[in-house]
Amino acid sequence: MKIISEPDKGMYDALNKGARLAHGEIVGQINADDYYEPDAVQTMAELYERENYALAWGSINVITKNGNMIKHAKRGLLWTTSHWCHPAAFASRKILLEYPYPLINSHDDFDFATHVYLDGKKIMPIDKVISNFTFGGMSTQKSFREAKKRLDEIYGIYKKYGMSKFYYLHRLLFETVKYILT
């Protein structure tokens, strides 16, 4: 198993520490270059009050140098990163403590979400913009090497949890489209 680089490990290690230090019932974990919509915390808290979710995420406004686009939150027939984005995710503190980020690669957030999903915990997407995501961070670097690295890391998560080899093809297609469009 490949261990992630220190900068990546530092981010997820800090998120694990933040969850341990948190006092609320739910925790949002947003990246330093992203920001919440003004009503994000209220929206996710009210959803938690109604649904008592383990993990929920909202839509994000993706901010690029060429304009903005909405990545809609939903859960499709396949469990993929296509409709998931950590800067719009909130989880119960209890779940974050039970399923800490594994500190394996730069997609530990999706590993966490996949583990929670496969263990049958209550997850809920909400199609409302919760956060603003600044395109260009570590998960969106444009190079063939970075696209291949993302493909291997995310497919590694599927493989770790015994999911179908079909996910490799899905991820290959996703990374190809992302590479062409960005």
N, C-alpha and C positions, 0 to 999 in steps of 0.2 A: 504494500500500500504506500503510495506516494504522499508525503506530508507536504502541506502547503507552505508557501514562502512566508517569511516573517511578517511582511505588511498585511497579507491576507489573514494570517493566523491572528495577528493583533486585532483586526477588526472584529472577527467572530469571538475571540477570547473576551474582548471588551463587551460585546453584546451579552455573552454568558454572565459576565460579572455584573452588568447592569441589571439583568433579570434577577440575580441573587440579591441585589441591593434595593430593588423596587419594592414599594409598599402597597401599590394598588392591585386590584384583581386582574386588570388587563394591562398589557404593555405594548406600545408601538415602538418599533425600532427602525428609525429612518436614517438614511445616509447623510453625511455632512453636507453634500452639495444639493440635496433635495429639500423640499419643504411641504408641510401640510396645508391643505385648504383651511380657511378659518373655522369651518364647522366640523373638521375631520374627527377630532377627539369626541365631540358630542355625538356625532353620527355613530361612531364605533362603540361608544359606551351605551347608547340607547339600544343598539343592535344586541349587545351583550346582555343587557337587562332583559330583553325579550326572548333571546335564543340561547343564552348560556353557552356560547360557542367555545371550542378549544382554540380554533384558529379561524380568522376571517380576514378577507382582504377586499379592497375596493379597486375601482378603476384608477388609472393614473393619466395625468397629462404629461406626455413625453415632449420635452422641450429640446428642439434641435436648432442648429444654426439656420435651417431652411424653413422653420415654422414649427407649429405644434401639432400633435395628433393624440387622440385618446386611445389608450390600450384598455379595452373593456374587460372588467373582471367577470369571469364566469368559470364554470366547471364543465368542460365538455365530456364527450364519451371517453376520451383518452385523458389520462392524467399527464399533463405536459406543462411546460413553462410558458406556453403560448398565452395564457390568460392569468398568469401569476406574476406578481412583482412585490418583492419584499418591502420597498418603501411605502406601500399602501397596506401592509399587513399588521394586524394586531393579534395577539395571542393571550390566552389566560396565563398569568404568572405561573400557576401550577403546572401547566403544560410545558412552558419554557424551562422550568426546573426539572421536569420529568424527562424531557427530550432535549438536552443541551446540544448546541451546535457541535459536531464531531471534530472540528478543526482539521479537516482533510483537504479541502480545496476551496476555491473561490465561489463555489456554489453550495456552501453549507446551508444556506437559507432554504434552498430547494430540497436538500437532503432532509432537513428538519420537517418541512411541509409534507414531503413524501412519506416519511416515517409516521407522522401524525395521521395522514390520510389512510395509509395501509393498516394502521392499528384501529381503524374504525372510529376515531374521535370525530366529534362534530365540527365540520368545516363549512364555512359559508362565504361565498363571494357576494359582494353587493355592487351592482352596476351604478355606482355613483363615484365621481372623482373625489378621491381622498387626499392624494398627494401629487406633487409636481416633481417629475423625474428629469434630471439634467442629463441628456444623452451625451456620452463621451467618457464615462467612467470606466472602471476596470472590466465591467461585463460587456462593454460595447466597443472595445478596441477593434479597429478594422485592419486586419492583416490575415493572410492565409494561416499563419502560425497560430494566431489567437483564436481564429474560428475552429481550427483543428483541436486546439486545447479545450475549448468550450464543448465541442462535440464529445471528446473523450471523457471529460469530467462529468458531464450531465448523463451520458450513457452509462458511465460507471455507477452513478446513483441508481439508475434503473436496474442494472445488473446486480448491484449489491442487495437489492430487495427482491430479486428473482423475477423481475418483470420481463415481458416478451422482447425478443430480439427485434421485433417490429419497431420498437422505440429508437433503435439505431437509425433506421431509415427515416423515421419522422424527424429526428434531430438533424440528420444530414441535410434533408430538404430545408428545414428551418434555418440552419446556419448558412446554406447556400443562398437562400432568398435574402436573408439579413445582410450577407456580404455584398450581394448585387445592389440592393436598395440603399445601403448606407455609404 
